[in-house]
Amino acid sequence: MAGGVVATGGGRTHHEGKITLFVIVTCIVAAMGGLLFGYDLGITGGVTSMDQFLLKFFPNVYIQMKDQSGVHHHSQYCKFDNPLLTLFTSSLYLAALVASFFASSITRIMGRKISMFIGGIFFLVGSLLDAFAVNVAMLIIGRLLLGFGVGFCNQSVPLYLSEMAPPKIRGALNIGFQLMITIGILIANLINYKLAKIKNGWRFSLGIGAVPAIILCLGAIFLDDTPNSMIERGKQEKARKMLQRIRGIDNVDEEFQELVNASEEAKKVDNAWKNIIEAKYRPQLVFCSLIPFFQQFTGINVIMFYAPVLFQTLGFGSNASLMSAVITGGVNVVATIISIFSVDKFGRRILFLEGGIQMLLCQIAVGAMIAKEFGVSGVGSFSKGEVNLLLFFICAYVASFAWSWGPLGWLVPSEICSLEIRSAGQAINVSVNMLFTFIIGQVFLMMLCHLKFGLFFFFGGFVVIMTIFIAFFLPETKNVPIEEMNSVWRSHWFWARFIPQDMVNSHAHLQDL
């Protein structure tokens, strides 16, 4: 199949070393930033479906949702359509977009762990502000602070994981970030389900996010930075000791020298942003831009942060909608674990392609079922059997995303960029992701109101496009050290035209960063 090329041969450098417990534990603690992101992703949909929350902050939505007299009649598709309600949900991602730009510089200059610590502080303050909110302004300010936390953590954590992990398990450890996101979503759904009927339960739901924020802050204090980051900042002796600890062996001279050489090579680049737009970095620029764009247009965040609202829209009761969100959250976690064990065995392309096909089939099925029951009027209901079948297709859709575009949307951009463009590449990845997450979050309820069941076919169309794009343009990156990615691009039928041969040779000495 076009694009299925992987670098092989004697030019690849292999270094001795163990998969140490220290690396695994360190990466788990760092991935706590993903848990916070997931918690804030999942908590919002449940809170915005709680009666007490809506009565206090969005009474018009509550009236639309409960009124059966016809005075305030809205179709099932439109009863949650409210600009201020969507702003509460999506404002986090706008702040994350802004934060991602200066988080990139801080991550490079001050180190990965400092950036994670700053993100944890924003999460902590934002969670507490939302928990004690007395008006919509406080809610949105809290969400903005949470967004800054997301921007910092999404910038620093994937880099930290990529740089700490040995190449042969880099995919699995990097997906730890996505796994923590899914666990955060599941925890949020469980908490919403348990607290929905408790007085001021929404305050506890929003405030509990402070707990993992404290863990991340404390963890960041005690975590060691990556050897790459230490070398970048002139701490070479500390970097050597850290590399020995990561690899579990004393003789790391060859690998350490390659890291130093890579750092010196990167310092020759005056401006990573200027550099990444050069033709020779065209593949990295394209994938760091399009993969996060496509990830959002799978439609997954429609399910993840609007799950209870969506299920209520489809006729599920209040408790049933929250429980259905718990079920999809559990499927999300299990499927992400499957991805951890399969990504370095089957490769990135296989998971992308299978996931895309499965998502498309499920979106067609869900859209067809909704069209049959609700049509364009938005009036109708599902039988118990139909509800179960609908939930099955939604769970199958979530599973296919969770072992493909979910983790790989973060993994692939983080592993294809060499050190001289890595900060810019990661910033582009995060900012594009947050921009389109914000756009989808802001317009989803309006799109549901106007496109109705066609919304699922709309996202299905994008899944077709992105699956074809992966099939033809993404080479396999499994087990390929980052410094050898230029050989992969050079061997590709399309990208070879952008990569000069001397660039392949000049990067042959760089070690996986």
C-alpha positions in Angstrom: 0.0 0.0 0.0 1.2 3.5 -0.8 3.1 5.1 2.0 3.9 1.9 3.9 7.7 2.4 4.1 9.8 1.9 7.2 13.5 2.6 7.6 15.6 -0.5 7.9 19.2 -1.6 7.4 22.6 -1.3 9.0 22.5 2.5 9.4 20.4 2.4 12.6 22.1 2.8 15.9 21.0 0.5 18.7 22.0 1.2 22.3 22.1 -1.1 25.2 19.8 -0.5 28.1 17.0 -1.8 30.2 13.4 -0.9 30.4 13.7 0.4 34.0 11.0 0.7 36.6 12.3 4.3 37.2 11.3 5.2 33.6 7.9 3.6 33.8 7.0 5.2 37.2 8.3 8.6 36.0 6.2 8.5 32.9 3.1 7.5 34.8 3.5 10.5 37.1 4.1 12.8 34.2 1.1 11.5 32.4 -1.0 12.8 35.3 -1.3 15.9 33.1 -3.4 13.8 30.8 -5.7 12.7 33.6 -6.4 16.3 34.4 -7.2 17.1 30.8 -9.5 14.1 30.6 -11.2 14.9 33.9 -12.0 18.4 32.6 -13.1 17.0 29.3 -15.5 14.6 30.9 -16.8 16.6 33.8 -18.3 19.4 31.8 -20.9 17.3 29.9 -22.2 15.7 33.1 -22.4 19.0 35.0 -24.2 20.8 32.2 -26.9 18.1 32.4 -27.5 18.5 36.1 -30.7 20.3 37.1 -29.2 22.3 39.9 -26.4 23.6 37.8 -28.7 24.6 35.0 -31.1 26.3 37.4 -28.4 28.4 38.9 -26.5 29.5 35.8 -28.6 28.6 32.8 -32.3 28.8 33.8 -33.5 29.3 30.2 -31.9 26.0 29.2 -33.5 24.3 32.2 -36.9 25.6 31.2 -36.4 24.4 27.6 -35.3 21.0 28.8 -38.2 20.5 31.2 -41.1 22.2 29.6 -43.7 19.9 28.1 -46.5 22.4 27.5 -45.4 23.5 24.1 -44.9 27.2 25.2 -41.1 26.8 25.0 -41.2 23.9 22.6 -37.9 22.8 21.1 -37.1 19.7 19.2 -34.9 17.1 20.7 -32.1 18.4 18.6 -32.3 22.0 19.9 -33.2 22.0 23.5 -29.6 22.5 24.8 -28.6 25.1 22.1 -27.4 28.1 24.2 -24.4 30.3 23.3 -23.4 30.9 26.9 -23.6 27.2 27.8 -21.4 26.3 24.9 -19.0 29.1 25.9 -18.7 27.6 29.3 -17.6 24.3 27.8 -15.4 25.5 24.9 -13.7 28.5 26.6 -11.1 26.1 28.1 -9.8 25.2 24.7 -9.5 28.8 23.6 -7.3 29.5 26.6 -5.3 26.3 25.9 -4.7 27.6 22.3 -3.3 30.9 23.6 -1.2 29.1 26.3 0.4 26.7 23.9 2.4 29.4 22.2 4.3 30.7 25.2 4.2 27.3 26.9 6.5 26.1 24.0 9.2 28.7 24.9 9.0 28.0 28.6 9.2 24.2 28.0 12.3 24.7 26.0 14.1 27.3 28.1 13.1 26.2 31.6 12.6 22.5 31.1 9.7 20.0 30.7 9.1 19.5 34.5 8.7 23.3 35.2 6.1 23.5 32.4 4.2 20.6 33.9 4.3 22.3 37.4 3.0 25.5 36.0 0.2 23.6 34.3 -0.7 21.9 37.6 -1.0 25.3 39.3 -3.4 26.5 36.7 -5.4 23.3 37.0 -5.6 23.7 40.8 -6.7 27.4 40.8 -9.2 26.9 38.0 -10.8 23.9 39.6 -11.3 25.7 42.9 -12.6 28.8 41.2 -15.3 26.8 39.4 -16.2 24.8 42.5 -16.9 28.1 44.4 -18.5 30.0 41.5 -21.4 32.2 42.2 -22.0 33.5 38.7 -21.3 32.6 35.0 -18.3 35.0 34.9 -16.5 33.0 37.7 -17.3 29.8 35.9 -15.8 31.0 32.6 -12.7 32.5 34.3 -12.1 29.2 36.0 -12.4 27.4 32.7 -9.9 29.8 31.1 -7.4 29.0 33.9 -8.0 25.3 33.3 -7.3 25.9 29.7 -3.9 27.5 30.5 -3.2 24.3 32.4 -4.2 22.2 29.4 -1.9 24.3 27.2 1.1 23.8 29.4 0.6 20.1 30.0 -0.2 19.2 26.4 3.0 21.0 25.4 5.3 19.4 28.0 4.0 15.9 28.8 4.1 14.3 25.3 7.7 15.7 24.9 8.6 14.4 28.3 7.3 10.9 27.5 9.0 10.8 24.1 12.3 11.8 25.5 12.3 9.5 28.5 11.2 6.4 26.7 13.5 3.9 24.9 12.6 3.6 21.2 11.2 0.1 21.4 8.5 1.1 24.0 8.2 4.7 23.1 4.8 4.2 21.6 3.5 2.4 24.6 4.8 4.9 27.1 3.7 7.9 25.1 0.2 6.5 24.9 0.2 6.6 28.7 -0.7 10.2 28.2 -3.8 9.3 26.2 -4.6 6.5 28.6 -4.6 9.0 31.5 -6.9 11.2 29.5 -9.4 8.3 29.1 -9.1 7.4 32.8 -9.8 11.1 33.7 -12.9 11.0 31.5 -14.1 7.8 33.1 -13.5 9.2 36.7 -15.4 12.4 35.7 -18.3 10.4 34.4 -18.5 8.2 37.5 -18.3 11.2 39.8 -21.1 13.0 37.8 -23.3 9.9 38.1 -22.8 9.6 41.8 -23.2 13.3 42.6 -26.0 14.2 40.2 -28.8 14.1 42.8 -26.8 15.5 45.7 -27.4 19.1 46.7 -24.6 21.2 45.1 -23.2 18.0 43.6 -21.9 20.0 40.7 -19.6 22.0 43.0 -18.0 18.7 44.1 -17.7 17.5 40.5 -15.9 20.6 39.5 -13.7 20.9 42.6 -12.5 17.3 42.7 -10.2 18.2 39.8 -8.0 19.9 42.3 -6.9 16.5 43.7 -5.0 15.3 40.6 -3.7 18.9 40.1 -2.0 18.7 43.5 -0.6 15.3 42.6 0.8 16.7 39.4 2.4 19.7 41.2 4.0 17.5 43.8 5.1 15.0 41.2 6.7 17.8 39.0 8.7 19.0 42.0 10.3 15.6 42.5 10.5 14.4 38.9 13.8 14.7 37.1 13.9 16.4 33.8 14.9 14.6 30.6 18.5 14.3 29.5 17.6 16.1 26.3 16.3 19.1 28.3 19.3 19.1 30.6 21.7 19.1 27.7 19.8 21.9 26.0 20.2 24.0 29.2 23.9 23.2 29.6 23.6 20.7 32.5 25.6 18.0 30.8 26.9 16.1 33.8 23.4 15.9 35.3 22.2 14.7 31.9 24.8 11.9 31.8 23.7 10.7 35.3 20.1 10.8 34.3 20.7 8.9 31.1 22.5 6.2 33.2 19.5 6.0 35.5 17.0 5.8 32.7 18.9 3.1 30.8 19.9 1.2 34.0 23.5 0.8 32.9 26.7 2.8 33.5 28.2 2.8 29.9 26.1 5.4 28.1 29.0 7.3 26.5 28.0 6.7 22.9 24.4 7.6 23.4 25.2 10.6 25.5 27.5 12.0 22.9 24.8 11.6 20.3 22.4 13.6 22.5 25.1 16.3 22.9 25.7 16.3 19.1 21.9 16.6 18.5 21.7 19.5 20.9 24.6 21.3 19.2 23.0 20.7 15.8 19.7 22.2 17.1 21.5 25.3 18.4 22.6 26.1 14.9 19.0 26.7 14.1 18.3 30.4 14.7 14.5 30.0 14.8 12.6 26.7 15.0 9.5 28.4 13.7 11.3 29.7 10.6 13.0 26.4 10.2 9.9 24.2 10.2 8.3 26.0 7.2 11.3 25.2 5.1 10.7 22.6 2.3 12.9 19.9 3.9 10.6 19.9 7.0 7.4 19.8 4.9 6.3 16.3 6.1 6.6 17.3 9.8 4.7 20.6 9.2 1.9 18.8 7.3 1.4 16.1 9.9 1.7 18.4 12.9 -1.0 20.5 11.4 -3.4 17.9 9.8 -3.3 15.1 12.4 -4.7 17.3 15.2 -7.2 18.9 12.8 -8.4 15.5 11.6 -8.5 14.2 15.2 -11.1 16.8 16.2 -13.1 16.2 13.0 -13.6 12.5 13.9 -16.4 14.0 16.1 -15.1 12.3 19.2 -15.4 15.4 21.4 -19.1 15.5 20.6 -19.3 12.2 22.5 -16.7 12.9 25.2 -17.6 16.3 26.6 -21.2 16.4 25.5 -22.0 12.7 26.2 -24.7 13.1 28.9 -26.3 16.0 27.0 -26.2 14.0 23.7 -27.7 11.0 25.4 -30.5 13.1 26.9 -31.1 14.7 23.5 -31.5 11.2 22.1 -34.2 10.4 24.7 -32.2 8.8 27.5 -33.4 9.8 31.0 -31.1 12.0 33.2 -29.7 9.1 35.2 -29.5 6.8 32.1 -27.6 9.5 30.2 -25.0 9.8 32.9 -24.7 6.0 33.2 -24.3 5.7 29.4 -21.5 8.2 29.6 -19.8 6.0 32.3 -20.1 3.0 29.9 -18.6 4.8 27.0 -15.9 6.1 29.3 -15.1 2.6 30.4 -14.9 1.4 26.8 -12.5 4.3 26.1 -10.1 3.2 28.8 -10.1 -0.5 27.8 -9.6 0.4 24.1 -6.7 2.7 24.9 -5.0 -0.1 26.9 -5.4 -2.3 23.9 -3.6 0.4 21.9 -0.7 0.4 24.3 0.0 -3.3 23.6 -0.7 -3.1 19.9 0.9 0.2 18.7 4.5 -1.1 18.8 3.5 -4.5 17.5 1.2 -3.7 14.6 2.4 -0.2 13.9 0.7 3.2 13.6 -0.7 2.8 10.1 -2.7 -0.3 10.8 -4.4 1.2 13.8 -5.1 4.5 12.0 -6.7 2.6 9.0 -8.7 0.1 11.0 -9.9 2.8 13.4 -11.0 5.0 10.6 -13.1 2.3 8.9 -14.7 1.2 12.1 -15.5 4.8 13.1 -17.1 5.4 9.7 -19.4 2.3 9.9 -20.5 3.3 13.4 -21.3 6.9 12.4 -23.4 5.7 9.5 -25.3 3.3 11.8 -25.9 6.0 14.5 -26.9 8.6 12.0 -29.3 6.2 10.3 -30.9 5.1 13.6 -31.5 8.8 14.7 -32.8 9.7 11.2 -35.3 6.8 11.4 -36.7 7.7 14.9 -36.4 11.5 15.0 -36.3 12.5 11.3 -35.9 16.3 10.8 -38.7 17.2 13.3 -36.7 16.0 16.3 -39.8 14.4 17.7 -39.7 10.7 18.5 -38.3 8.2 21.0 -36.3 4.9 21.0 -37.5 1.6 22.4 -35.4 -0.1 25.0 -33.9 -2.4 22.4 -33.1 0.4 20.1 -31.4 2.4 23.0 -29.2 -0.6 23.7 -28.3 -1.0 20.0 -27.5 2.8 19.7 -25.3 2.6 22.8 -23.5 -0.4 21.3 -22.7 1.5 18.1 -21.5 4.6 20.1 -19.3 2.4 22.2 -17.8 0.7 19.1 -17.1 4.1 17.7 -15.4 5.3 20.9 -13.3 2.1 21.0 -12.1 2.6 17.4 -11.1 6.1 18.2 -9.4 5.1 21.4 -7.0 2.7 19.8 -6.3 4.8 16.8 -6.8 8.6 16.4 -6.9 9.2 20.1 -3.4 8.1 21.2 -1.8 8.3 17.7 -3.0 11.9 17.3 -0.5 12.8 20.1 2.1 10.1 19.5 2.9 10.6 15.8 3.5 14.3 15.8 5.7 14.0 18.9 7.9 11.3 17.4 8.5 12.6 13.9 10.2 16.0 14.8 13.9 16.2 15.3 15.2 18.4 18.1 15.8 21.5 16.0 12.1 21.8 15.2 10.5 19.9 18.0 9.3 22.8 20.1 7.7 24.4 17.1 6.2 21.1 15.9 4.7 20.3 19.3 3.3 23.9 19.6 1.6 23.6 16.2 0.2 20.2 17.2 -1.2 21.5 20.5 -2.5 24.8 19.1 -4.2 23.3 16.1 -5.8 20.7 18.4 -7.0 23.3 20.8 -8.2 25.6 18.1 -10.5 23.0 16.5 -11.5 21.6 19.8 -12.7 25.1 20.7 -14.5 25.5 17.4 -16.2 22.1 17.6 -17.2 22.7 21.3 -18.5 26.2 20.5 -20.7 25.2 17.5 -21.7 21.6 18.2 -25.0 22.2 19.9 -25.9 24.7 17.1 -24.8 22.2 14.5 -26.9 19.5 16.2 -29.9 21.8 16.1 -29.5 22.6 12.4 -27.9 19.5 10.9 -29.9 17.1 13.1 -29.0 13.5 12.3 -26.9 14.7 9.4 -24.2 15.8 11.9 -23.0 12.2 12.2 -22.7 11.9 8.4 -20.9 15.3 8.4 -18.2 13.8 10.7 -18.3 10.6 8.8 -17.3 12.4 5.6 -14.2 13.8 7.3 -13.3 10.3 8.5 -13.3 9.1 4.9 -10.9 11.9 3.9 -8.5 11.4 6.8 -8.4 7.6 6.3 -7.5 8.1 2.6 -4.9 10.7 3.7 -3.2 8.2 6.1 -3.3 5.4 3.6 -1.4 7.4 1.0 0.8 9.8 2.9 1.8 8.4 6.3 4.8 6.1 6.4 5.2 3.6 9.2 7.1 5.1 12.1 7.1 2.0 14.4 10.5 1.4 16.1 12.1 4.2 14.0 14.4 6.4 16.1 13.6 10.1 15.7 16.9 10.9 14.1 16.3 8.4 11.3 12.9 9.8 10.3 14.5 11.6 7.4 15.4 8.3 5.9 11.8 7.3 6.1 10.6 10.5 4.4 13.3 10.0 1.8 12.1 6.5 1.0 8.4 7.7 0.6 6.9 8.0 -2.8 5.6 11.5 -2.1 7.7 13.1 0.6 11.1 12.1 -1.0 10.9 15.2 -3.3 11.2 17.5 -0.2 14.1 15.7 1.6 17.7 16.3 0.2 20.0 13.3 0.5 22.6 15.3 2.4 20.0 16.0 5.1 19.6 12.2 5.6 23.3 11.8 6.0 23.7 14.7 8.3 21.1 13.4 10.7 22.4 9.8 10.7 24.3 10.4 13.9 21.4 11.8 16.0 20.0 9.6 18.7 16.3 9.2 19.6 15.4 12.3 21.5 
